């Protein structure tokens, strides 16, 4: 938390505002990791999810949360993401973290299948304590759209401390690259545009790391 103390005055500035959230949509440029996923039998969505969540843990500003009026830094994440069920309604998939990429993907696939099969809203979140709820990053994927902006819902407009991330439709780019629309919403007292830039760079680096190692 020593690094946070250096920007506590920025946090106090933005936290006093009616809406302290910063929301930035941009084109995320990545190595095209899809052929590698196909070669190793891994789903591209879950591989990207793992890279994104690893990156949020690696950048301290994305680990800050507000709990019981105090700023804390989380040390772990519970992966979660939105799915569409058989009635085309939203649901939530939640699963336990694994540092092993293949295990991470297997757990994510199982959680997706369970959430997709539910007609009622997944109530796993109801069992979480208020502190456990902070060990999250909200993730949604909109693979049908090449969106240019998005507004994420916030439980309290004054407390957007849990980052919300979204990405959309993949498109091929020159020189073996991949591009997709990407959105980051976070508390501006914690995260600036520079940290969002760091996140984008880190996600690309995580994917490159996957492709140069055996999953």
Backbone as ProteinMPNN parsed JSONL, in Angstrom:
{"seq_chain_A": "XXXXXXXXXXXXXXXXXXXXXXXXXXXXXXXXXXXXXXXXXXXXXXXXXXXXXXXXXXXXXXXXXXXXXXXXXXXXXXXXXXXXXXXXXXXXXXXXXXXXXXXXXXXXXXXXXXXXXXXXXXXXXXXXXXXXXXXXXXXXXXXXXXXXXXXXXXXXXXXXXXXXXXXXXXXXXXXXXXXXXXXXXXXXXXXXXXXXXXXXXXXXXXXXXXXXXXX", "coords_chain_A": {"N_chain_A": [[0.812, -1.214, 0.0], [2.167, 1.111, 0.015], [2.639, 2.412, -2.401], [0.088, 3.293, -2.994], [-0.297, 5.314, -1.092], [1.123, 7.39, -2.175], [-0.576, 8.384, -4.024], [-2.844, 9.03, -2.699], [-4.0, 11.554, -2.395], [-4.991, 12.001, -4.963], [-6.897, 9.99, -5.068], [-8.672, 10.867, -3.06], [-9.544, 13.23, -4.236], [-11.003, 12.362, -6.581], [-12.781, 10.587, -5.395], [-14.561, 12.135, -4.04], [-16.285, 12.985, -5.936], [-19.446, 12.862, -7.719], [-19.546, 10.779, -9.56], [-16.902, 8.817, -9.661], [-15.772, 7.275, -11.643], [-13.65, 6.215, -14.331], [-13.872, 5.613, -17.756], [-12.831, 3.937, -20.491], [-12.686, 3.2, -23.869], [-11.063, 1.352, -26.391], [-9.004, 0.229, -29.168], [-7.705, -2.86, -28.839], [-4.632, -4.226, -29.425], [-3.21, -7.24, -30.297], [-1.036, -10.188, -30.3], [-1.865, -12.657, -32.733], [-3.234, -15.174, -31.301], [-4.889, -17.259, -31.774], [-4.377, -19.451, -33.658], [-2.453, -20.835, -32.147], [-3.968, -21.567, -29.924], [-5.756, -23.35, -31.159], [-3.976, -25.33, -31.975], [-3.221, -26.382, -29.505], [-5.569, -27.163, -28.395], [-7.15, -25.362, -26.864], [-9.577, -23.026, -25.65], [-10.052, -19.902, -27.212], [-11.385, -17.704, -25.928], [-11.217, -18.235, -23.131], [-8.479, -18.405, -22.77], [-7.734, -15.774, -23.356], [-9.174, -14.526, -21.308], [-7.772, -15.487, -19.074], [-5.266, -14.272, -19.531], [-6.004, -11.576, -19.334], [-6.943, -11.372, -16.655], [-4.675, -12.184, -15.22], [-3.093, -10.027, -15.864], [-4.398, -7.877, -14.612], [-3.888, -8.511, -11.985], [-1.161, -8.186, -11.96], [-0.692, -5.489, -12.169], [-0.601, -3.081, -9.87], [-2.404, -0.967, -9.377], [-4.85, -1.85, -10.346], [-5.613, -3.581, -8.429], [-6.518, -2.316, -6.206], [-9.094, -1.689, -3.84], [-12.109, -0.568, -2.192], [-12.984, -1.105, 1.059], [-15.091, -1.286, 3.766], [-14.78, 1.457, 4.161], [-12.053, 1.858, 3.922], [-9.058, 1.812, 1.915], [-7.902, -1.032, 0.311], [-5.674, -3.624, -0.891], [-6.2, -6.199, -3.044], [-5.168, -9.661, -3.203], [-5.728, -11.866, -4.657], [-7.861, -13.34, -7.19], [-11.236, -14.11, -8.038], [-12.226, -15.671, -10.774], [-14.66, -14.566, -13.109], [-17.383, -14.229, -15.429], [-19.686, -13.057, -17.96], [-22.389, -14.897, -19.445], [-24.574, -16.255, -22.003], [-27.716, -17.715, -21.688], [-29.867, -20.534, -22.63], [-32.162, -19.23, -23.268], [-31.366, -16.872, -24.224], [-30.779, -15.057, -22.244], [-28.972, -13.104, -19.862], [-26.416, -14.468, -17.766], [-24.239, -15.427, -15.021], [-20.964, -16.675, -14.775], [-18.84, -18.267, -12.507], [-15.798, -19.2, -11.015], [-13.086, -21.107, -9.489], [-9.789, -19.877, -9.138], [-6.852, -20.82, -11.031], [-3.373, -21.188, -11.397], [-2.351, -22.633, -13.435], [-2.666, -22.728, -16.877], [-4.177, -24.512, -18.522], [-5.779, -25.853, -16.631], [-7.143, -23.644, -15.628], [-8.644, -22.943, -17.905], [-10.215, -25.264, -18.194], [-11.77, -25.203, -15.843], [-13.096, -22.818, -16.281], [-14.61, -23.42, -18.582], [-16.329, -25.398, -17.579], [-17.736, -23.878, -15.666], [-18.968, -22.073, -17.378], [-20.677, -23.779, -18.846], [-22.373, -24.671, -16.806], [-23.575, -22.244, -15.986], [-24.797, -21.453, -18.359], [-26.751, -23.367, -18.587], [-28.593, -22.722, -16.679], [-31.759, -21.35, -15.847], [-32.684, -19.508, -13.993], [-31.131, -16.663, -12.353], [-27.721, -17.02, -11.663], [-26.891, -17.804, -8.411], [-24.545, -17.955, -6.974], [-23.058, -15.758, -6.185], [-24.432, -14.776, -4.021], [-23.567, -16.17, -1.852], [-21.142, -15.156, -1.213], [-19.055, -13.286, 0.978], [-19.078, -9.758, 1.919], [-16.392, -8.937, 1.851], [-15.184, -10.954, 0.273], [-16.413, -10.432, -2.138], [-14.956, -8.359, -3.134], [-12.789, -9.509, -4.321], [-12.84, -9.623, -7.133], [-13.032, -9.055, -10.68], [-15.103, -7.529, -12.923], [-16.216, -9.034, -15.835], [-17.144, -8.989, -19.211], [-18.055, -10.257, -22.401], [-18.689, -9.331, -25.708], [-19.103, -10.721, -28.359], [-20.289, -10.347, -30.819], [-20.241, -7.758, -31.663], [-18.508, -4.863, -32.849], [-17.841, -2.734, -30.91], [-17.759, 0.765, -29.92], [-18.081, 2.186, -27.63], [-19.126, 1.837, -24.196], [-21.227, 1.479, -21.352], [-20.913, 0.449, -18.175], [-22.903, -1.173, -15.675], [-23.148, -0.05, -12.28], [-23.126, -0.874, -8.891], [-23.228, 1.076, -6.899], [-23.074, 4.378, -7.742], [-21.138, 5.981, -6.669], [-19.173, 4.273, -5.913], [-17.247, 2.782, -7.723], [-15.26, 0.739, -7.433], [-14.529, -1.858, -8.106], [-13.048, -3.046, -10.94], [-14.459, -2.991, -14.258], [-14.454, -4.832, -17.162], [-14.55, -5.215, -20.701], [-14.805, -6.853, -23.855], [-15.007, -7.081, -27.475], [-15.867, -8.11, -30.798], [-13.483, -10.052, -32.545], [-11.01, -9.092, -34.932], [-9.062, -9.601, -37.855], [-5.713, -8.447, -38.22], [-2.905, -6.765, -39.816], [0.275, -8.469, -40.319], [0.222, -10.79, -38.682], [-1.298, -10.093, -36.467], [-3.932, -9.334, -34.107], [-6.97, -7.662, -33.525], [-9.28, -6.034, -31.341], [-12.226, -4.508, -29.944], [-11.978, -2.957, -26.777], [-12.785, -2.379, -23.407], [-12.316, -0.51, -20.462], [-13.349, 0.109, -17.259], [-12.989, 1.842, -14.274], [-12.154, 2.93, -10.919], [-11.259, 6.255, -10.837], [-9.643, 7.291, -8.949], [-7.859, 5.318, -8.457], [-6.943, 4.358, -10.93], [-5.468, 5.567, -13.867], [-5.281, 6.848, -17.271], [-2.737, 6.037, -18.07], [-2.292, 3.672, -16.628], [-4.199, 2.037, -17.774], [-3.131, 1.837, -20.31], [-0.818, 0.408, -19.558], [-2.067, -1.972, -18.799], [-3.069, -2.91, -21.258], [-0.658, -3.386, -22.632], [0.412, -5.366, -21.001], [-1.422, -7.479, -21.238], [-1.008, -8.28, -23.903], [1.63, -9.132, -23.621], [1.326, -11.272, -21.835], [-0.097, -13.108, -23.431], [1.813, -13.574, -25.416], [3.695, -14.811, -23.828], [2.306, -17.182, -23.158], [2.297, -18.408, -25.665], [4.918, -19.018, -26.093], [5.523, -20.998, -24.396], [4.823, -24.282, -23.124], [1.518, -25.296, -22.664]], "CA_chain_A": [[0.0, 0.0, 0.0], [3.036, 2.285, 0.008], [2.425, 3.124, -3.655], [-1.194, 3.991, -2.944], [-0.18, 6.532, -0.291], [1.648, 8.447, -3.043], [-1.66, 8.962, -4.816], [-4.044, 9.159, -1.874], [-4.652, 12.834, -2.673], [-5.776, 11.841, -6.19], [-8.066, 9.201, -4.703], [-9.613, 11.703, -2.313], [-10.125, 14.163, -5.194], [-12.02, 11.723, -7.418], [-13.77, 9.895, -4.572], [-15.566, 13.116, -3.609], [-17.16, 13.305, -7.062], [-20.656, 12.048, -7.818], [-19.151, 9.57, -10.279], [-15.443, 8.813, -9.768], [-15.327, 6.256, -12.59], [-13.089, 6.509, -15.65], [-14.303, 4.566, -18.681], [-12.088, 4.144, -21.731], [-12.784, 2.159, -24.897], [-9.983, 1.497, -27.357], [-8.693, -0.966, -29.941], [-6.626, -3.637, -28.225], [-3.811, -4.89, -30.435], [-2.629, -8.432, -29.686], [-0.592, -11.235, -31.22], [-2.965, -13.566, -33.056], [-2.965, -16.386, -30.536], [-5.907, -18.263, -32.086], [-3.788, -20.701, -34.182], [-1.796, -21.533, -31.036], [-5.038, -22.194, -29.151], [-6.248, -24.494, -31.924], [-2.929, -26.355, -31.923], [-3.157, -26.977, -28.166], [-6.9, -27.53, -27.928], [-7.586, -24.439, -25.812], [-10.562, -22.057, -26.156], [-9.48, -18.546, -27.241], [-11.961, -16.79, -24.933], [-10.699, -18.498, -21.793], [-7.06, -18.039, -22.771], [-7.686, -14.314, -23.222], [-9.632, -14.216, -19.949], [-6.654, -15.737, -18.162], [-4.266, -13.225, -19.756], [-6.543, -10.313, -18.817], [-6.975, -11.392, -15.19], [-3.277, -12.159, -14.758], [-2.584, -8.665, -16.041], [-4.95, -7.009, -13.571], [-3.173, -8.811, -10.741], [0.236, -7.753, -12.073], [-0.636, -4.023, -12.091], [-1.124, -2.844, -8.523], [-3.539, -0.034, -9.363], [-6.08, -2.583, -10.61], [-5.907, -4.428, -7.265], [-7.055, -1.501, -5.12], [-10.526, -1.733, -3.6], [-12.565, 0.123, -0.98], [-13.711, -2.027, 1.93], [-15.418, -0.7, 5.066], [-14.275, 2.818, 4.202], [-10.598, 1.901, 3.794], [-8.51, 1.271, 0.672], [-7.125, -2.263, 0.48], [-5.16, -4.204, -2.136], [-6.484, -7.629, -3.077], [-4.024, -10.485, -3.581], [-6.212, -12.976, -5.471], [-9.07, -13.061, -7.95], [-12.174, -15.165, -8.389], [-12.609, -15.381, -12.161], [-16.081, -14.597, -13.435], [-17.691, -13.594, -16.71], [-21.079, -13.193, -18.346], [-22.733, -15.866, -20.482], [-25.954, -16.201, -22.477], [-28.309, -19.041, -21.515], [-30.623, -21.032, -23.785], [-33.241, -18.285, -23.565], [-30.689, -15.629, -24.599], [-30.721, -14.175, -21.092], [-27.679, -12.972, -19.188], [-26.112, -15.146, -16.511], [-22.867, -15.224, -14.571], [-20.142, -17.853, -14.498], [-17.872, -17.985, -11.446], [-15.028, -20.408, -10.743], [-11.873, -20.946, -8.692], [-8.561, -19.554, -9.875], [-5.72, -21.74, -11.14], [-2.221, -20.622, -12.091], [-2.113, -23.459, -14.617], [-3.551, -22.246, -17.926], [-5.117, -25.529, -18.967], [-6.756, -26.037, -15.558], [-7.955, -22.429, -15.631], [-9.603, -23.049, -19.006], [-11.158, -26.353, -17.901], [-12.71, -24.714, -14.838], [-13.92, -21.796, -16.91], [-15.568, -24.084, -19.465], [-17.332, -26.029, -16.721], [-18.562, -22.814, -15.098], [-19.803, -21.55, -18.468], [-21.73, -24.754, -19.143], [-23.336, -24.649, -15.707], [-24.322, -20.986, -16.018], [-25.63, -21.446, -19.565], [-27.869, -24.297, -18.401], [-29.511, -22.189, -15.681], [-32.769, -20.375, -16.264], [-32.636, -18.456, -12.974], [-29.84, -16.007, -12.216], [-26.771, -17.758, -10.845], [-26.872, -17.198, -7.069], [-23.285, -18.191, -6.267], [-22.591, -14.511, -5.6], [-25.113, -14.531, -2.757], [-22.846, -16.851, -0.784], [-19.881, -14.457, -0.955], [-19.071, -12.221, 1.972], [-18.728, -8.468, 1.312], [-14.952, -8.888, 1.561], [-14.906, -11.829, -0.865], [-16.888, -9.792, -3.365], [-13.917, -7.459, -3.627], [-11.787, -10.296, -5.06], [-13.401, -9.835, -8.452], [-13.041, -8.078, -11.76], [-16.285, -7.854, -13.716], [-15.809, -9.269, -17.228], [-18.157, -9.373, -20.175], [-17.605, -10.345, -23.788], [-19.771, -9.079, -26.66], [-18.365, -11.147, -29.555], [-21.037, -10.048, -32.043], [-20.188, -6.33, -31.964], [-17.265, -4.1, -32.851], [-18.367, -1.537, -30.256], [-16.855, 1.898, -29.717], [-18.268, 2.705, -26.271], [-19.959, 0.987, -23.351], [-21.435, 1.945, -19.986], [-21.136, -0.687, -17.296], [-23.689, -0.884, -14.469], [-22.406, 0.058, -11.03], [-24.052, -1.029, -7.765], [-23.335, 2.423, -6.345], [-22.342, 5.243, -8.662], [-20.008, 6.567, -5.959], [-18.208, 3.241, -5.517], [-16.881, 1.912, -8.841], [-13.899, 0.311, -7.107], [-14.225, -3.114, -8.784], [-12.966, -2.747, -12.37], [-15.317, -3.678, -15.215], [-13.748, -4.974, -18.434], [-15.367, -5.811, -21.761], [-14.226, -6.855, -25.209], [-15.967, -7.418, -28.509], [-15.565, -8.995, -31.917], [-12.118, -10.107, -33.049], [-10.797, -8.863, -36.352], [-7.685, -9.827, -38.29], [-4.899, -7.26, -38.458], [-1.696, -7.141, -40.568], [1.499, -8.985, -39.687], [-0.054, -11.78, -37.655], [-1.854, -9.46, -35.273], [-5.352, -9.463, -33.85], [-7.484, -6.466, -32.881], [-10.631, -6.142, -30.822], [-12.599, -3.397, -29.07], [-11.738, -3.294, -25.377], [-13.251, -1.319, -22.517], [-11.895, -0.564, -19.06], [-13.982, 1.049, -16.337], [-12.366, 1.686, -12.953], [-12.147, 4.127, -10.062], [-10.187, 7.142, -11.309], [-8.707, 7.498, -7.849], [-6.881, 4.235, -8.522], [-6.49, 4.053, -12.284], [-5.405, 6.625, -14.864], [-5.08, 6.363, -18.627], [-1.445, 5.353, -18.164], [-2.419, 2.307, -16.117], [-4.936, 1.297, -18.789], [-2.093, 1.525, -21.305], [-0.017, -0.69, -19.003], [-2.864, -3.187, -18.86], [-3.078, -3.375, -22.648], [0.665, -3.932, -22.925], [0.611, -6.583, -20.215], [-2.237, -8.546, -21.821], [-0.278, -8.763, -25.071], [2.815, -9.853, -23.145], [0.878, -12.553, -21.27], [-0.409, -14.006, -24.544], [3.087, -13.966, -26.012], [4.288, -15.781, -22.903], [1.622, -18.456, -23.349], [2.661, -19.005, -26.956], [6.324, -19.441, -26.087], [5.67, -22.063, -23.404], [3.907, -25.393, -23.334], [0.448, -25.209, -21.685]], "C_chain_A": [[0.851, 1.273, 0.0], [2.835, 3.099, -1.265], [1.1, 3.876, -3.639], [-1.074, 5.302, -2.178], [0.349, 7.695, -1.122], [0.545, 9.095, -3.868], [-2.945, 9.089, -4.011], [-4.758, 10.48, -2.148], [-5.464, 12.774, -3.958], [-7.048, 11.037, -5.899], [-9.104, 10.061, -4.006], [-10.285, 12.72, -3.23], [-11.273, 13.514, -5.966], [-13.12, 11.08, -6.579], [-14.848, 10.842, -4.071], [-16.587, 13.404, -4.716], [-18.374, 12.386, -7.088], [-20.372, 10.733, -8.53], [-17.645, 9.582, -10.466], [-14.901, 7.817, -10.795], [-14.672, 6.888, -13.817], [-13.449, 5.333, -16.54], [-13.661, 4.858, -20.029], [-12.261, 2.941, -22.647], [-11.706, 2.412, -25.943], [-9.81, 0.193, -28.126], [-7.493, -1.651, -29.307], [-5.913, -4.434, -29.309], [-3.034, -6.022, -29.778], [-1.967, -9.308, -30.736], [-1.765, -12.168, -31.501], [-2.662, -14.931, -32.447], [-3.932, -17.512, -30.875], [-5.331, -19.534, -32.712], [-3.099, -21.518, -33.096], [-2.841, -22.235, -30.174], [-5.555, -23.447, -29.859], [-5.255, -25.647, -31.867], [-2.937, -27.1, -30.601], [-4.529, -27.313, -27.586], [-7.428, -26.669, -26.797], [-8.554, -23.409, -26.395], [-10.008, -20.632, -26.104], [-10.064, -17.608, -26.19], [-11.323, -16.993, -23.568], [-9.204, -18.212, -21.691], [-6.913, -16.526, -22.62], [-8.137, -13.887, -21.83], [-8.504, -14.4, -18.944], [-5.592, -14.65, -18.292], [-4.73, -11.895, -19.174], [-6.499, -10.289, -17.293], [-5.572, -11.444, -14.591], [-2.725, -10.743, -14.821], [-3.131, -7.723, -14.978], [-4.288, -7.271, -12.226], [-1.748, -8.267, -10.769], [0.384, -6.241, -11.923], [-1.353, -3.592, -10.807], [-2.355, -1.959, -8.507], [-4.868, -0.721, -9.631], [-6.445, -3.527, -9.46], [-6.462, -3.634, -6.091], [-8.571, -1.634, -5.059], [-10.84, -0.883, -2.362], [-13.397, -0.862, -0.178], [-13.849, -1.413, 3.313], [-14.748, 0.663, 5.238], [-12.777, 2.96, 4.057], [-10.171, 1.315, 2.452], [-7.645, 0.057, 1.005], [-6.58, -2.672, -0.884], [-5.439, -5.701, -2.09], [-5.257, -8.385, -3.568], [-4.419, -11.642, -4.493], [-7.461, -12.536, -6.213], [-9.929, -14.311, -8.048], [-12.636, -14.878, -9.811], [-14.116, -15.49, -12.351], [-16.278, -13.89, -14.766], [-19.162, -13.828, -17.019], [-21.229, -14.243, -19.442], [-24.174, -15.6, -20.923], [-26.541, -17.6, -22.353], [-29.167, -19.412, -22.73], [-31.791, -20.138, -24.161], [-32.685, -16.913, -23.963], [-30.746, -14.578, -23.487], [-29.325, -14.204, -20.464], [-27.587, -13.882, -17.964], [-24.634, -14.971, -16.211], [-22.188, -16.562, -14.302], [-19.04, -17.455, -13.522], [-17.128, -19.269, -11.131], [-13.761, -20.077, -9.969], [-10.657, -20.726, -9.589], [-7.631, -20.755, -9.957], [-4.6, -21.03, -11.884], [-1.869, -21.403, -13.352], [-3.129, -23.096, -15.695], [-4.588, -23.286, -18.325], [-6.19, -25.791, -17.902], [-7.69, -24.846, -15.462], [-9.036, -22.531, -16.707], [-10.646, -24.128, -18.728], [-12.207, -25.911, -16.884], [-13.644, -23.661, -15.425], [-14.978, -22.387, -17.823], [-16.688, -24.732, -18.653], [-18.28, -24.995, -16.132], [-19.479, -22.215, -16.153], [-20.958, -22.495, -18.763], [-22.8, -24.756, -18.058], [-24.205, -23.398, -15.755], [-25.25, -20.924, -17.226], [-26.873, -22.321, -19.4], [-28.902, -23.783, -17.406], [-30.532, -21.253, -16.315], [-32.843, -19.212, -15.274], [-31.237, -17.848, -12.925], [-28.945, -16.811, -11.278], [-26.617, -17.079, -9.479], [-25.602, -17.491, -6.291], [-22.787, -16.928, -5.583], [-23.207, -14.256, -4.235], [-24.376, -15.153, -1.58], [-21.53, -16.15, -0.435], [-20.063, -13.409, 0.134], [-18.751, -10.896, 1.281], [-17.242, -8.354, 0.993], [-14.595, -9.77, 0.367], [-15.342, -11.201, -2.179], [-15.848, -8.849, -3.967], [-12.863, -8.19, -4.449], [-12.29, -10.635, -6.458], [-12.969, -8.73, -9.402], [-14.229, -8.469, -12.626], [-15.895, -7.925, -15.194], [-17.02, -9.625, -18.062], [-17.55, -9.372, -21.565], [-18.825, -10.177, -24.687], [-19.215, -9.427, -28.043], [-19.043, -10.807, -30.869], [-20.785, -8.628, -32.538], [-18.766, -5.775, -31.924], [-17.586, -2.741, -32.227], [-17.302, -0.461, -30.092], [-17.05, 2.573, -28.37], [-19.166, 1.742, -25.515], [-20.085, 1.647, -21.985], [-21.772, 0.746, -19.121], [-22.044, -0.283, -16.128], [-22.797, -0.88, -13.232], [-23.405, -0.024, -9.89], [-24.283, 0.306, -7.069], [-22.471, 3.335, -7.195], [-21.126, 5.884, -7.995], [-18.936, 5.542, -5.6], [-17.881, 2.284, -6.662], [-15.499, 1.282, -8.64], [-13.534, -1.03, -7.743], [-14.182, -2.838, -10.284], [-13.939, -3.587, -13.191], [-14.613, -3.656, -16.57], [-14.672, -5.626, -19.453], [-14.555, -5.842, -23.051], [-15.245, -7.4, -26.196], [-15.392, -8.299, -29.589], [-14.106, -8.895, -32.355], [-12.104, -9.718, -34.523], [-9.319, -9.051, -36.681], [-7.001, -8.491, -38.553], [-3.622, -7.694, -39.196], [-0.62, -7.745, -39.671], [1.22, -9.915, -38.512], [-0.585, -11.198, -36.36], [-3.369, -9.652, -35.238], [-5.807, -8.194, -33.15], [-8.915, -6.697, -32.414], [-10.953, -4.902, -29.997], [-12.492, -3.838, -27.611], [-12.133, -2.102, -24.531], [-12.753, -1.572, -21.106], [-12.645, 0.513, -18.295], [-13.435, 0.788, -14.941], [-12.499, 2.991, -12.181], [-10.96, 4.996, -10.477], [-9.227, 7.501, -10.18], [-7.616, 6.449, -7.81], [-6.187, 4.148, -9.882], [-6.557, 5.287, -13.168], [-5.271, 5.996, -16.253], [-3.776, 5.607, -18.794], [-1.542, 3.914, -17.697], [-3.229, 1.441, -17.076], [-4.007, 0.925, -19.942], [-1.213, 0.366, -20.821], [-0.766, -2.013, -19.075], [-2.878, -3.764, -20.268], [-1.75, -4.016, -23.022], [0.881, -5.266, -22.215], [-0.204, -7.748, -20.784], [-1.536, -9.139, -23.037], [0.938, -9.584, -24.658], [2.438, -11.209, -22.554], [0.571, -13.549, -22.382], [0.863, -14.474, -25.239], [3.787, -14.997, -25.138], [3.641, -17.147, -23.017], [2.154, -19.17, -24.59], [4.101, -19.479, -27.034], [6.597, -20.494, -25.025], [4.647, -23.143, -23.708], [2.809, -25.366, -22.274], [0.226, -26.516, -20.954]], "O_chain_A": [[0.315, 2.381, -0.013], [2.855, 4.329, -1.227], [0.994, 4.966, -4.201], [-1.681, 6.3, -2.565], [0.064, 8.854, -0.821], [0.701, 10.215, -4.354], [-4.024, 9.239, -4.586], [-5.988, 10.529, -2.137], [-6.51, 13.416, -4.056], [-8.126, 11.349, -6.405], [-10.289, 9.99, -4.329], [-11.457, 13.045, -3.039], [-12.382, 14.047, -6.003], [-14.273, 11.032, -7.008], [-15.939, 10.4, -3.712], [-17.633, 13.999, -4.457], [-18.341, 11.277, -6.554], [-20.899, 9.689, -8.145], [-17.145, 10.287, -11.343], [-13.701, 7.543, -10.816], [-15.084, 7.951, -14.28], [-13.342, 4.18, -16.122], [-13.914, 5.899, -20.635], [-12.011, 1.804, -22.248], [-11.467, 3.555, -26.334], [-10.403, -0.826, -27.772], [-6.4, -1.087, -29.248], [-6.534, -5.222, -30.023], [-2.292, -5.802, -28.822], [-2.281, -9.204, -31.922], [-2.569, -12.441, -30.61], [-1.924, -15.732, -33.019], [-3.815, -18.609, -30.328], [-5.758, -20.625, -32.332], [-3.149, -22.748, -33.115], [-2.63, -23.368, -29.742], [-5.765, -24.481, -29.226], [-5.648, -26.805, -31.726], [-2.692, -28.306, -30.564], [-4.638, -27.7, -26.423], [-8.076, -27.169, -25.877], [-8.364, -22.965, -27.528], [-9.539, -20.198, -25.052], [-9.335, -16.801, -25.613], [-10.929, -16.025, -22.918], [-8.72, -17.817, -20.63], [-6.076, -16.05, -21.853], [-7.547, -12.984, -21.236], [-8.306, -13.562, -18.065], [-5.074, -14.16, -17.288], [-3.934, -11.165, -18.584], [-6.068, -9.299, -16.701], [-5.313, -10.817, -13.564], [-1.981, -10.316, -13.938], [-2.404, -6.857, -14.49], [-4.143, -6.357, -11.415], [-1.19, -7.926, -9.726], [1.465, -5.758, -11.587], [-2.57, -3.73, -10.691], [-3.262, -2.179, -7.703], [-5.911, -0.235, -9.193], [-7.476, -4.198, -9.514], [-6.839, -4.222, -5.077], [-9.246, -1.684, -6.088], [-9.947, -0.531, -1.591], [-14.394, -1.391, -0.67], [-12.857, -1.065, 3.954], [-14.222, 0.985, 6.304], [-12.267, 4.081, 4.067], [-10.837, 0.43, 1.915], [-6.771, 0.118, 1.869], [-6.983, -2.124, -1.909], [-4.964, -6.394, -1.191], [-4.41, -7.825, -4.263], [-3.554, -12.323, -5.043], [-8.047, -11.497, -5.909], [-9.417, -15.427, -8.13], [-13.378, -13.92, -10.026], [-14.76, -16.394, -11.819], [-15.462, -13.066, -15.179], [-19.805, -14.688, -16.417], [-20.328, -14.452, -20.255], [-24.895, -14.822, -20.299], [-25.956, -18.566, -22.842], [-29.189, -18.693, -23.729], [-32.351, -20.27, -25.249], [-33.418, -15.927, -24.031], [-30.76, -13.376, -23.75], [-28.61, -15.203, -20.536], [-28.557, -14.044, -17.223], [-23.876, -14.443, -17.024], [-22.763, -17.457, -13.683], [-18.387, -16.426, -13.697], [-17.749, -20.323, -10.991], [-13.406, -18.909, -9.813], [-10.534, -21.325, -10.658], [-7.62, -21.604, -9.066], [-4.843, -20.351, -12.881], [-1.172, -20.896, -14.231], [-4.334, -23.152, -15.449], [-5.768, -22.959, -18.451], [-7.368, -25.934, -18.228], [-8.89, -25.01, -15.24], [-10.205, -22.241, -16.45], [-11.831, -23.928, -18.995], [-13.392, -26.207, -17.04], [-14.832, -23.62, -15.104], [-16.116, -21.918, -17.844], [-17.862, -24.62, -19.008], [-19.492, -25.209, -16.101], [-20.63, -21.885, -15.866], [-22.098, -22.053, -18.914], [-23.992, -24.834, -18.355], [-25.423, -23.475, -15.588], [-26.362, -20.405, -17.131], [-27.915, -22.052, -19.998], [-29.986, -24.356, -17.301], [-30.207, -20.467, -17.204], [-33.042, -18.065, -15.673], [-30.275, -18.451, -13.402], [-29.386, -17.232, -10.209], [-26.251, -15.906, -9.408], [-25.569, -17.3, -5.076], [-22.163, -17.001, -4.524], [-22.599, -13.604, -3.386], [-24.539, -14.716, -0.441], [-20.877, -16.518, 0.54], [-21.091, -12.736, 0.203], [-18.21, -10.897, 0.175], [-16.865, -7.75, -0.011], [-13.784, -9.371, -0.468], [-14.712, -11.415, -3.215], [-15.865, -8.579, -5.168], [-12.119, -7.558, -5.197], [-12.185, -11.775, -6.912], [-12.596, -7.632, -8.99], [-14.346, -9.629, -13.023], [-15.313, -6.984, -15.734], [-17.831, -10.464, -17.669], [-16.65, -8.589, -21.867], [-19.864, -10.798, -24.462], [-18.891, -8.529, -28.82], [-18.439, -10.961, -31.93], [-21.075, -8.313, -33.692], [-17.946, -6.16, -31.091], [-17.604, -1.722, -32.918], [-16.104, -0.74, -30.121], [-16.265, 3.446, -28.001], [-19.876, 0.934, -26.113], [-19.152, 2.299, -21.518], [-22.802, 0.102, -19.316], [-21.954, 0.845, -15.645], [-21.815, -1.62, -13.156], [-24.421, 0.672, -9.905], [-25.411, 0.627, -6.693], [-21.273, 3.097, -7.351], [-20.186, 6.286, -8.68], [-17.9, 5.902, -5.041], [-18.201, 1.098, -6.583], [-14.669, 1.286, -9.549], [-12.35, -1.321, -7.908], [-15.195, -2.43, -10.852], [-14.208, -4.743, -12.866], [-14.226, -2.596, -17.062], [-15.48, -6.488, -19.107], [-13.726, -4.968, -23.301], [-16.204, -8.077, -25.825], [-14.529, -9.137, -29.327], [-13.565, -7.801, -32.515], [-13.054, -9.978, -35.261], [-8.442, -8.704, -35.889], [-7.615, -7.54, -39.037], [-3.294, -8.88, -39.197], [-0.608, -7.559, -38.454], [1.886, -9.846, -37.48], [-0.35, -11.745, -35.283], [-3.987, -10.074, -36.216], [-5.106, -7.693, -32.27], [-9.663, -7.462, -33.022], [-10.053, -4.302, -29.41], [-12.871, -4.956, -27.261], [-11.855, -0.956, -24.884], [-12.767, -2.702, -20.62], [-12.582, 1.692, -18.644], [-13.418, -0.353, -14.479], [-12.904, 4.017, -12.726], [-9.814, 4.548, -10.472], [-8.116, 7.966, -10.435], [-6.566, 6.659, -7.201], [-4.985, 3.893, -9.961], [-7.578, 5.973, -13.213], [-5.163, 4.778, -16.39], [-3.703, 4.649, -19.563], [-0.942, 3.025, -18.301], [-2.98, 0.241, -17.184], [-4.091, -0.177, -20.484], [-0.903, -0.545, -21.589], [-0.177, -3.052, -19.375], [-2.716, -4.971, -20.449], [-1.723, -5.07, -23.658], [1.472, -6.186, -22.78], [0.275, -8.882, -20.808], [-1.476, -10.359, -23.188], [1.241, -10.608, -25.27], [3.155, -12.19, -22.753], [0.944, -14.718, -22.282], [0.976, -15.643, -25.608], [4.396, -15.941, -25.642], [4.331, -18.166, -22.98], [2.424, -20.371, -24.569], [4.465, -20.245, -27.925], [7.749, -20.847, -24.773], [3.71, -22.921, -24.474], [3.122, -25.408, -21.084], [-0.649, -26.6, -20.092]]}, "name": "protein", "num_of_chains": 1, "seq": "XXXXXXXXXXXXXXXXXXXXXXXXXXXXXXXXXXXXXXXXXXXXXXXXXXXXXXXXXXXXXXXXXXXXXXXXXXXXXXXXXXXXXXXXXXXXXXXXXXXXXXXXXXXXXXXXXXXXXXXXXXXXXXXXXXXXXXXXXXXXXXXXXXXXXXXXXXXXXXXXXXXXXXXXXXXXXXXXXXXXXXXXXXXXXXXXXXXXXXXXXXXXXXXXXXXXXXX"}
